[in-house]
């Protein structure tokens, strides 16, 4: 940086530059004039520039002689120098050649003598440098290290100013488009400071990184990995801050909507699908009390559906984010942090935070860290501090890629320490909940004897314990019902359900949800609301149904031809036989049943194996043959045709039975063609959108069934087993594992609760008195009483009252007044 000897004293330079002592404080006015006419004020600019350079030289000389912050020029001189720096920074864009050295003077003074400068002058110089950066006279990369240094000199005003300038400058730079070249240079400076051993600079750089990452300005893998690498900093405070940030991302959850949701919100949100009939029933059908209950149920449905869809979106990865998901080497990160956990002497809270981050990384990336489970085993005790947090970490670290042998000692430790008869109800409930969560992730941990022992706690008198045991039963009804006794399996079970072996993977053979499209396109599916009730098996039967109908139509044509031949033979019978037609109908109906049995036995004699496999199809075809015969009967009765003989009828049924084999072969060929067409089908964007809509509609229907707003089997919607990816992304909440056992309240506690409920309540009044205290006008009933009666009505009322008085006077002396009245 260039050094200039003072050509004038500061007072003389100021006076000559401003034209006299009277205009010494008119720098803002001169600034406005110089912006309007830059060429006319070049002489004044050079005088002020020489004044500024001489003042800077003077301050450097004074700083070299003495370290005093107020030496030499005093407060007025420092204020004058700060005003000159701001003045020159404002007019610098209009004089780019004359003020080219201004950033070097200001930056050099702050770099070498920042701690020795007065506080006011330091703030003015920092503001002037920020103004030059904002005017793009100086690049941010050139001043980045200086602004980072200014944050650690101990001046709070300068620290806040430099921090906000760095953050807002980088945000402004990436507002329209991202400049990757500049971003990488700035990130390199901050990453180097974060990895440095000096704690103060590393903390400031880490704070800037976290702020930019939170604002999604630097929302990339490099920044996420730099934040995660801060967990290994030698400084304990920086390590704690980094771990707290990672745990904070895990704890961020969107708050549930506490406001009452209505059908308008359901109609505005396309993901929530409710039928108009349910909304109409809740608002218009039934009494006021029943409608109130239906509205409450409808609001619960909408809230639960919103919560489920929000969780599904978070679990699918669209809204869920954590820096741990973008680790380049998650295995190395977990091992390194676990080794530091084993060696560190931090306080208990910090070690618990490290434990949670390690467990979350293991579960998120399906890592194998076998030493982690014996480490947890040492602390699994009911009396351990924050034991639910430890157990939640143990659950989070379990996944299908972990060998069951490595987790088995920890699993047995949890069962032995928590679930036994002498344990408290809270501990038993916590143990059963943890066992359920571990078995949900590693089903091979459970055996039949242990499960039957744990299931017996469903008879416990403590509600929390019985609920936990029943949740374990519900889980194994889906995973492996064979481990349960027969009475605990339930009715709608899959007897072939088995947990996957260790290392076994399931490969998807089709598009998930494609069967919903098939159900919608099926001709018997009906409307969209009813399409969910059909399964994929119904669609497989549909292709063969049309072929069966065509074959049966050809069969009926043959029967009609044979019937015409018989009509020609038997057309000349007497009319007396037609009188007995009703009796013959009854006899023929009985013979029809016998002929069906005979036809079946003949078919079984010809091919027994084929008959055993296709009993149901034969019964359906026989029924359709009978229907066609009934149509023939109706046609024959209209044309005065006699009944067919039994032998001819049996022969036709044998022919129909023989043709069923060809029909079955035709149906099988059509099924094969349909399956090949379905396998080679290409789905487009519209198909995937429709699949998503059908899934949402099905979920809405299940939610309505579960809340009692629609008819259906509630047993099929009580529990849904989450997938492996959902379990890995889902955060295990320690509060959900804890049991809330309700204790019996004492008399004092009950009285306090009663008094607390009476605080907001006014004095008791009858309902009639409350109704009479009206703020508005009179009611219709009161207005009816205030109306003037017609003259004829008044006369009728007067005559009626006179008649009543006469009657009362007539019978007044003849009334029986008791035994004492006769004495």
Order of alpha helices (4+ residues) and beta strands (2+ residues): alpha-alpha-alpha-alpha-alpha-alpha-alpha-alpha-alpha-alpha-alpha-alpha-alpha-alpha-alpha-alpha-alpha-alpha-alpha-alpha-alpha-alpha-alpha-alpha-alpha-alpha-alpha-alpha-alpha-alpha-alpha-alpha-alpha-alpha-alpha-alpha-alpha-alpha
